[in-house]
């Protein structure tokens, strides 16, 4: 049932004309008092509606994406460790890792917290982890896919790295990232990584045909969301 509103009645009222100069003084005083009376009626009507519907204050302006992501990582959640220096990745045998993106603020906030929880679990089991690569540009993704090095089969925008929803990790042995299973300790570390990642509901690349032992990502059933032939890729907020 429509709610009577002073805004509607005022909006429909015919515009009044000011009294002529020869009008009686009482009418002139009534005309001068009309605006305050109308304003008071509008305020009273608004307050009455506010009491009934609990009008909410306006929302604060949205923060820029960088501030929003940083707020999602700290202080309410786990705090990211400082990234390893580029020199730690010079002789890994993997192309371009020295300049790979290890900026935690470029990961989806919820996914970043999942990775930090994974790192905490692995540390408790004696296998500290380091972030090797988080966000990856579409240009770097395409270069890796076309390099012929069997690093990835995903072309640009087909990897969750482009959406901040995937990360590559490596266990640390005396502070140095280990990228192979050449030792029993490394094999156990990567196996533990897979176990804990899956326990957190993440996808582990160690189960893929082209095994990627340090890769973890969110579980996304419909990957068609990642590909828009007629337009740009979907932003993170539509996937997370």
C-alpha positions in Angstrom: 0.0 0.0 0.0 1.5 3.4 -1.0 2.9 5.4 1.9 1.7 9.0 2.0 4.6 11.3 1.7 4.8 15.1 2.2 7.2 15.1 -0.8 4.4 13.8 -3.1 1.8 16.3 -1.9 4.1 19.2 -2.2 5.3 18.2 -5.6 1.7 18.0 -6.9 0.5 21.3 -5.4 -0.1 24.2 -7.8 2.4 27.0 -7.5 1.0 29.7 -5.2 1.1 33.4 -6.1 2.2 36.0 -3.7 -0.5 38.3 -2.4 -0.9 41.5 -4.1 0.1 44.8 -2.6 -3.4 45.6 -1.5 -3.9 42.3 0.3 -4.9 42.4 3.9 -2.0 42.3 6.5 -3.2 39.0 7.9 -2.9 37.3 4.6 0.6 38.8 4.1 1.7 37.5 7.5 0.3 34.1 6.6 2.2 34.1 3.3 5.5 35.0 5.1 5.0 32.2 7.6 4.2 29.6 5.0 7.8 28.6 4.0 8.9 27.8 7.6 5.7 25.8 8.1 6.2 23.8 4.9 9.9 23.2 5.8 8.9 22.0 9.3 6.3 19.6 7.8 8.9 18.2 5.4 11.4 17.6 8.3 8.7 16.0 10.4 7.6 13.7 7.6 11.2 12.7 6.9 11.7 11.9 10.6 8.6 9.9 10.7 9.6 7.8 7.8 13.1 7.5 9.2 11.7 6.0 12.5 9.7 3.5 10.5 12.3 2.4 7.9 15.6 3.2 9.8 17.2 5.4 7.2 20.9 4.6 6.9 23.6 7.2 6.6 25.4 7.3 3.2 28.2 4.9 2.6 31.7 6.2 2.7 33.5 6.6 -0.6 35.2 3.5 -1.9 38.9 3.3 -1.3 41.3 2.8 -4.3 42.0 -0.8 -5.2 45.5 -0.7 -3.7 44.2 0.5 -0.4 41.3 -2.0 -0.4 43.7 -4.9 -1.0 46.2 -3.8 1.6 43.4 -3.5 4.1 42.3 -7.0 3.3 45.8 -8.4 4.1 46.5 -6.5 7.3 46.0 -5.8 10.2 42.9 -8.0 10.6 44.5 -11.0 8.9 47.9 -12.7 8.6 50.8 -10.4 7.6 52.8 -11.2 4.5 56.5 -11.9 4.9 59.0 -9.7 3.1 59.8 -11.0 -0.4 63.0 -12.7 -1.2 65.5 -10.5 -3.2 65.7 -11.1 -7.0 69.2 -12.6 -6.6 67.6 -15.6 -4.9 66.2 -16.6 -8.2 69.2 -16.0 -10.5 70.3 -19.6 -11.0 67.0 -21.5 -10.8 66.7 -22.6 -14.4 63.3 -20.9 -14.8 63.1 -17.9 -17.1 62.4 -14.5 -15.7 62.0 -15.3 -12.0 64.3 -12.5 -11.0 61.8 -10.0 -12.1 58.6 -12.0 -11.3 55.9 -10.2 -9.4 56.0 -10.9 -5.6 53.8 -8.0 -4.5 51.2 -9.4 -2.1 48.8 -6.4 -2.7 48.3 -7.6 -6.3 46.7 -10.8 -5.1 43.0 -11.1 -4.4 42.7 -10.4 -0.6 40.9 -13.6 0.3 43.2 -15.7 -1.8 46.2 -14.0 -0.3 45.0 -14.9 3.2 44.6 -18.5 2.1 48.3 -18.5 0.9 49.5 -17.0 4.2 47.5 -19.7 6.1 49.1 -22.4 3.9 52.6 -20.9 4.6 51.9 -21.0 8.3 50.8 -24.7 8.2 53.9 -25.6 6.2 56.2 -23.7 8.7 54.6 -25.7 11.5 55.6 -28.9 9.7 59.1 -27.7 9.2 58.9 -26.6 5.6 59.1 -22.8 5.3 57.7 -21.4 2.0 58.5 -18.4 -0.1 56.3 -16.6 -2.6 58.0 -17.1 -6.0 55.4 -15.4 -8.2 51.9 -14.1 -7.6 50.3 -11.8 -10.2 51.6 -12.4 -13.7 51.0 -10.1 -16.6 49.3 -11.4 -19.8 52.5 -10.6 -21.7 54.7 -12.7 -19.5 52.0 -15.5 -19.5 52.0 -15.5 -23.3 55.9 -15.5 -23.4 56.0 -18.5 -21.0 53.4 -20.5 -23.0 55.3 -19.9 -26.2 58.8 -20.5 -24.8 58.7 -24.3 -25.5 60.1 -24.9 -22.0 57.0 -26.8 -20.8 56.5 -24.2 -18.0 52.8 -23.7 -18.7 50.2 -24.5 -21.4 48.0 -21.6 -20.5 48.0 -18.6 -22.9 47.4 -15.0 -21.7 44.2 -14.5 -19.7 43.8 -18.3 -19.4 45.8 -18.5 -16.2 44.5 -17.4 -12.8 47.8 -15.6 -12.3 46.4 -12.8 -14.4 43.5 -12.4 -11.9 45.5 -12.5 -8.7 44.0 -15.9 -7.9 47.1 -18.1 -8.3 50.6 -18.3 -6.8 53.8 -20.2 -7.2 55.6 -21.2 -4.0 58.8 -22.9 -3.1 60.1 -24.5 0.1 63.2 -22.8 1.6 66.3 -24.8 2.6 68.5 -22.5 4.7 66.8 -19.5 3.1 67.3 -20.7 -0.5 64.3 -21.6 -2.6 64.3 -25.3 -3.8 62.6 -26.0 -7.1 63.2 -29.7 -7.6 62.5 -33.0 -5.8 66.1 -34.0 -6.0 66.3 -34.7 -2.2 64.0 -36.5 0.1 63.4 -33.3 2.1 62.3 -31.5 -1.0 59.9 -34.3 -2.0 58.4 -34.3 1.4 58.1 -30.5 1.4 56.2 -30.4 -1.9 54.0 -33.3 -0.9 53.2 -31.5 2.3 52.5 -28.3 0.3 49.9 -30.2 -1.8 48.3 -31.8 1.2 47.8 -28.6 3.1 46.7 -26.6 0.0 44.0 -29.2 -0.8 42.9 -29.2 2.9 42.4 -25.4 2.5 40.2 -26.0 -0.6 42.8 -24.8 -3.1 43.9 -26.5 -6.3 47.4 -28.0 -6.3 49.3 -28.1 -9.6 51.1 -31.2 -8.5 48.1 -33.3 -9.7 48.2 -31.9 -13.2 49.5 -33.8 -16.2 52.1 -31.1 -16.6 53.0 -31.2 -12.9 53.6 -27.8 -11.3 54.5 -28.7 -7.7 54.7 -25.2 -6.3 51.5 -23.9 -8.0 48.3 -23.3 -6.0 45.1 -21.5 -7.1 41.5 -21.0 -6.2 39.0 -23.7 -7.3 37.1 -22.2 -10.2 34.7 -24.7 -11.9 33.7 -22.5 -14.9 36.9 -21.3 -16.6 34.9 -19.6 -19.3 34.7 -16.7 -17.0 38.4 -16.1 -17.7 38.0 -15.6 -21.4 36.1 -12.9 -23.2 36.7 -13.1 -27.0 34.8 -9.9 -27.6 36.2 -7.9 -24.7 38.8 -7.5 -21.9 39.2 -10.2 -19.3 36.9 -10.3 -16.3 38.2 -8.2 -13.4 39.0 -9.9 -10.1 35.8 -8.8 -8.3 33.7 -10.9 -10.7 35.7 -14.0 -10.0 36.3 -13.9 -6.3 
